[in-house]
Amino acid sequence: MTKDELRAELERQEQRYKEVYGGEVTTYAAQPDPERKPWRKRATVQDQVYTQELQKMEQELKADQP
């Protein structure tokens, strides 16, 4: 289906809707999609401390194992 055929079909549907249901059809220009930027969470001080504590605990466990 080409753009012209699609436009013609939409116009036919618009006319049919107006005749059958007596409704109004409002057309709007297409809005561009917003730019998607990757979302990144920055580590807080608490997150950094938690990570450090986990690393310390892992090192202790490895040191304890023979």
N, C-alpha and C positions, 0 to 999 in steps of 0.2 A: 504494500500500500504506500503510495507516494504522499508527500505532504499535501498536494492539491486534493487528492482523493480524501484524505483525512479531514481537511478543512470542509470539503463539501459534505461529508458525512456528519460532521459536527453541526453544520448549519441546518441540515435536514432534521437532526435530533432536536435542535433548538426550536425550530419552527413547530415540530410535532408537539413538543412540551408546551409551547405557548398556546397552541390550538386546543389540545386535549385537556390540559390541566389549568390553563389560564394563568400560568405563573410567569414571573419575570426571570430573566437570565442575566446575571451580572458576570462579565468577564474581567479577569485581572491579568496583568502582565506577570510572567513567571519570575519568581524571585531567585536570585543566584544562591547556590549552596554556600553556607558560611565556610570559611577556611578552617580546616581542622588542624589544630596544633597538638602535638603529643603532650599529654599531661604527665608531669613528673612530680612525684612527692619528694620534697626535701626532708631529709632526716632531721628530726629535732634533737636537742641535746639528750633528752631521755632515750631516744632511739639509739643514739651513738653509745651511751653508757650501757644500755642493755646489750648491744652487740659486743661491746668490749667484755662485759661480764660473761657472756656465753663463750667467748673465745678463751677466757681464763679458765672457765670450768672444763672446757674440752681439753685444754693443755694439761690441767691437773689430772684428768681421767687417763690421758695417754701416759703421763709420767708414772701413775700408780700401777698401771698394767705392766707385768713382766715381759 
